[in-house]
Amino acid sequence: MREDKELDVIAGLTGCGMTVLLLVLAVLIVPPLIFMAGYFIGWILMVTCGQVVIDSLNTLLMGRHTFHISELPYIIAGLSLIGSFFKSTSTSTKCR
């Protein structure tokens, strides 16, 4: 009986209510997925050529040995998450 009422509430959402529900779900689901994808890519990078990347990052910081190879997946995941907030797309069509 209770499940029927919950289904009725979801089925009763129309237009604006469904849009708000989808936006809330997108805000809660998309950032963790981006972080996990970035972590996986960072792990692959760490396994394949991680030391070169870490040496390059340390060289960019003027000879400091700040980063360690085990931190690479977290660095890539954090940068991918931050970068996802600043991405923009633009399209243009030319009619002749």
N, C-alpha and C positions, 0 to 999 in steps of 0.2 A: 504494500500500500504506500509506504513512504517513497519507494523508488519511483512509483508512478507520479507522485507529486514533484519529485526532482526532475524527472523527464519532462513534465508539463512546463516547468519553469524554463528549461532550456529551449523547448519547442516554442514557447511563447515569446522568445526574443525575436524581434524583427528589426530589420534596418539598422538603426543607430545602436540598439542594444547588442546586436550580433557584432557590429563593427568594434564596439568598445571591448567586448569579450575577446575577439581575435587580436586586438592590439595589446591587451594585457597578456595574453598567452605568448604573443611574439616577443614582448619585452622580457618575459620570464624564461623563455626557452632559447632564443637565438644567442644571447651573449655566452651562456655556458657552452653551447655548441661551437661557437667561434673559438673560445678558450681551449676546448678539447682538441679541435682541429689544429690550432697553433701549437699546442703541446706535442701532438703527434708529429707534426712537421719538424719541430725543434728536436724531438727525440731522434728522428731519422737523420737530421743534420748532425746531431751529436755523434751518432754511430758512424756516419760516413766520413765527414770532414770537420768534426767539431773542434779539434785543436787549432786548425787554421783560422776558423772563425773567431775563436776565443783570443788567439794571438793578435788578430786584426783589431778586435775590440779593445784589447789592452793597449795596443799601439796607438789607437785613436785617442786614448786617455793619457797620452804623453808619458808612456813608459810605466804606468802604474799596473800592478797585477791585481786588479779589482775583481775580475770575473774568473770563475772556475768552470771547467768543462761540464760539471754536473748541473750547473745552473742554466745551461743553454736552453733546455725545453721551457723553463719558466720565463726566461727573457723573451723568447720568440712568442710564447702564448700571450704574455702581457702586451707586447708590441702589436700583435695581431688584434687583440681585443680593443686596445686604444685606437688603432688605425681604423677599425671597422666603424667607429663613431664619426669619423671624418671623411668617409668616402662619399663621393657624389657622382652622379651620372648626368649627362646631358645628351640629348639627341637633337638632331636638326635634320630637317628634310628640305630639299631644294626642289621647288616646282618650276619647271621650265615651260 
